[in-house]
Amino acid sequence: MTQFISLKVPAELEHLLFFPEKETILENEHYKRWSGSIPFESFPYELLYYNNVESYAPWTKGAEHVKELLDKWKEIDSECSSLFSERKVNQTSGLMKQGISLFLTAVFWMHGRPVILSSLQRQIESLKDNPVNLAERLSFIIARPAFFHSYRQLSELFQEFEKQYAKYLIKNKNSKKNV
């Protein structure tokens, strides 16, 4: 039997784009372990973590999961591209929200940290090895998620991040060999 739980949106995740309401509902059982087929709402693992609900903590093995997040973005990217080319801009906001959520998740998890949306610019600036002007670019995207220019910027950020992720994997692979 499927069990849903109601969760308060914690201060760490308060953000109108992702959580316009003060509470949200999650299917708790899906997030006790990792599975590539898990439905991906905005920051489900963090919601559970900050509410002290036992669940898997993917950021502890974040680099392992980033590849899957990047693959999910490629699906969203393809859909967004089609919708923008067909001038169906009003149908892109949900996909863009998912894409922004995936990007933030990938960035934080690669750094071994759960996503924190409060004081996002400061949080982003505290992370290393990010795309150039990441905080400013994200601010632009988040302020106008349904704009074509925001989509292009997010797509470019994913491309730059993927390169940095590859460097990260090589660097960490080499550092493990030297141990």
N, C-alpha and C positions, 0 to 999 in steps of 0.2 A: 504494500500500500504506500502510495506517495505521501510524504509528509512535508508540508509547507510550514515555514516559520516566519513570523513577522519580526522584522529587525528595525531598530532605530538607526537612522543614518548617523554614524558617529561624526564627531567634530572633524576628524582627519579627512573625511570624505565629503563634507558638505560642499556642494557645488550645484548651482541651479541647472546647468546643462545636463548633468548626469542624474541628479536627484532633486527634482523640483518639489517632491514631497519630503516630509520628515521621517517617513517610514517606508520600508519596502518589504517585499515578500520573496523568499527564496525557497527552493526545494533543497533542503538541508543535505539529504543523503548523497546527492550528486557530487558534493564538494568534500567528501571525507577522503577521497583519493583522486589521483589524476587520471583523466581519460580524455583522449583527443576528441571524443564525441560529445563531451559535456556541452550543454547549451551555454553560451557565454554572454551573460548579462554584464552590465558595467561593474567591474571590480567585486565579483562575488566572494572570492577568497578573503579579500580585505574586509568586506562587510562582516563576515563571520569572525575573522581574527579580532577586529576592533570591538566586536560585541562579546568577546570571550566565549565563542561557540567553537567546540572542537571541530577542526577541519584540517585538510591538507594545507601546508604553507609552501606554495610553489616557488616563492622567491628564494627559499633556501637552496633550491636547485634551479634557479632562474634561467641560467644559460642553457640548460637542457630544454626548457620549454619555449624559449624565444623563437626557435625555428618554427614551431607550430603556430605561434602568434603571427609570425611573418606570412606563413601560408594562408592563414585566415584572412589577413589583409589583402592578399592577392585576389581572393574571391570577391571581397568587398570592392576592391579597386576596379575590377572588371565590371561589376554591376554599376558602380558610380560613373565610370567612363561611358557606359552605354546610356545611362539616364541623362547625363549632361549632354551627350552628343544628340540625343533625341529631344533636348530642351525640356525634359521632365524634371526640372529643378526642385519642384515641390515634393518629389518622391525621394530626394537624396538625404534629407536631414537625419533620418534614423540610421542610415548606413554611415553617414559621416560621424555621427555620435559613436557608433561602434568602432569605426576606424580610429578616432581620436583615443577612445578608451583602450584599444589594442596597442596603440603607439605608446601611450603613457605606461601601460602595463609592461610592455617589452623593455622600455628604458629603465624603469625602476627594478624590475626583476633581474635584468642583466647585472645590476649593481647590488643584487642580493637584498633588496629592500621591498617591503610592501608599498603600494601606491599611497601617496599622501597628496590630497588635492588642496588642503588648506595651505595658504601661502605658497602656492604652486611655483611661482617664479623663483622664490628663494630655494625651494626644494630642488628644482631643476638645476639651478646654478651650483648647488652643493655636490652634484654628481659629476664624475669625470668622463672624458671620452664621449662627448655628445656632439651632434651636428652643430655647426657654427650658428650663433645667434638663436639657439633653440628656444630659450624662454620668450623672446620677442616674437618669433615665428608662431609658437604655440598660442600666444596671447591673441595674435591676429586670427588664427584658425578658430579658436574657441569663441571669439566674439562674433564671427560670421560663418558658422559651420556649413550653411547651405549654399555659399557662394562658390562659383567655379574656381576662383583664385585660391580659395581656402583648400579646396580639393587638390589642386595642383601643388600647393605648398605642402600639404600632408603627404602626397605621393612622393614628392622630392625628399621630404624628411625620412620617409621609410627607406628610400633608396640609399641615402647617406647613412642611416642607422644600420642598414644591412651590411654595408662595407665595414663600419666600425665593429659590428658584431663579429664579422669574419676575422678581423684583426685581433679582437678580444680572444676568440677561440684559439687562434694560432699562438698568441702570446701566452695564454694559460696552458696550452698543451706543451709548449717549450719549457715553461717554468716548472711543470710537473716532472718533466724528464730530467731536469737538473737537480732534483731533490734527492 
